[in-house]
Amino acid sequence: MDFLSSADFSGREIGEIFAIADHFKQGNYSFVDGGTVLALLFEKPSTRTRVSFEAAMIQLGGNTIYIDASTSQLSRGEMVRDTGRVLGSYVDMVAARMYRQTDLVELAKSSDAPVINALTEMEHPCQALSDLYTIREHLGKVDGARIAFVGDISDNVANSLMVSATRIGASISLVGPKGFKPNGTYVNLARENGKVEIFDDPKKGLNDADIVYTDTFVSMGQEKWAEMRRKLFKPYQVNSEMLGYAKRSAVVMHCLPAHRGEEITSDVLDGKRSIVWQQAKNKLLIEKAIILYLYKKRRKELDSVI
């Protein structure tokens, strides 16, 4: 079993992963077999995702190998499927951060080891589960929560968040510039399970929101359009005025890294209504839970074969 997309886990399976995370949060321990190896294959830079995955596997009793794609044979033209076939014969699991979702899928098809999406241009499913776990922690539940995602409503985090959120009972408002559309595939997928609305007016989009979520205006690979995007999204900066459109009890989330003064102001990011730092902390819990969940699924598959 792989975790390539938010669509891969049902609401029930998300609940099972959250239960494993609760197990760890309560100070309990679980381990993988000694010698279990997680390969981290990264084409893009990373701080939180890389470190949290490494720490997660080490705390579970396993080992990690970090592979910078720019210094691997991928940089010299080796096909993704060839890399996947070999890695899958060396390690027990692969977490891959890749430029293209299609390459991630190709990697997983050729790998005998489970593959986890550690971010592509289309999705960031581990981030979405960490976000929803944090919302559950803050509100006591996710079912019924109203999330407003503000700014670049077509980015990978928005795609994954809307799909996973609606599967466990939350609704989401996508709030961005007029004429700037979210990814229709993910909107339709999310709407199969819950409510997704699209707004260009922040006052309407944030009305009655429990969570105000934002992300960088310039994602990795979009640098050449940076100035255009900053101007386009400037009216959607999450600041104290923007927060005034949501519930008085609403809190702020950001997947980080934050560009202070662009998509969010420092007073909001560091303020009393921010749960951003707890959100970042929870990535470790959720990634431990995802690894253990997939590991146990894999062991059952192997046992059935044996």
Secondary structure, DSSP 8 states (H G I E B T S, - for coil): --B-SGGGS-HHHHHHHHHHHHHHHTT------TT-EEEEEESS--SHHHHHHHHHHHHTT-EEEEEEGGGSGGGGT--HHHHHHHHHHH-SEEEEE-S-HHHHHHHHHH-SS-EEE---SS--HHHHHHHHHHHHHHHS-STT-EEEEES-TTSHHHHHHHHHHHHTT-EEEEE--TT----HHHHHHHHTTS-EEEES-HHHHTTT-SEEEE--SS-TT-GGGHHHHHHHHGGG-B-HHHHTTS-TT-EEEE-S---BTTTB-HHHHTSTTB-HHHHHHHHHHHHHHHHHHHHHHHHHHHHHH-
